[in-house]
Amino acid sequence: MKTDISFRLYVSETDYPLVSYAKKLCDRLKQAGFSVDLKEYSNTMMLSRVVSGKYDVFLASDDFIDVTTLTQMDYMIMDSEEMR
């Protein structure tokens, strides 16, 4: 199945469990026909992109940023049990 949906998924290069999860997520999305480009950034660069709104989708741990301060953002909070 091929779709026209494509996006970039950002993750912190130092958050190894999330990097591993992001890779698995990208593989599954690609199998479903999505075009996904995984980008790993330093915490500083990723925070800059998130705060400025320059992202499609990002994965971050709960201590990365207080998402309630970002008013123009949709987000979902998951615990590690839900990421398996």
Secondary structure in CASP SS format (residue, H / E / C, confidence):
PFRMAT SS
TARGET T0000
AUTHOR 0000-0000-0000
METHOD secondary structure of the structure
MODEL  1
M C 1.00
K C 1.00
T C 1.00
D C 1.00
I C 1.00
S E 1.00
F E 1.00
R E 1.00
L E 1.00
Y E 1.00
V E 1.00
S E 1.00
E C 1.00
T C 1.00
D C 1.00
Y H 1.00
P H 1.00
L H 1.00
V H 1.00
S H 1.00
Y H 1.00
A H 1.00
K H 1.00
K H 1.00
L H 1.00
C H 1.00
D H 1.00
R H 1.00
L H 1.00
K H 1.00
Q H 1.00
A C 1.00
G C 1.00
F C 1.00
S E 1.00
V E 1.00
D E 1.00
L E 1.00
K E 1.00
E E 1.00
Y E 1.00
S C 1.00
N H 1.00
T H 1.00
M H 1.00
M H 1.00
L H 1.00
S H 1.00
R H 1.00
V H 1.00
V H 1.00
S H 1.00
G C 1.00
K C 1.00
Y C 1.00
D C 1.00
V E 1.00
F E 1.00
L E 1.00
A C 1.00
S C 1.00
D C 1.00
D C 1.00
F C 1.00
I C 1.00
D C 1.00
V H 1.00
T H 1.00
T H 1.00
L C 1.00
T C 1.00
Q C 1.00
M C 1.00
D C 1.00
Y C 1.00
M C 1.00
I C 1.00
M C 1.00
D C 1.00
S H 1.00
E H 1.00
E H 1.00
M H 1.00
R C 1.00
END
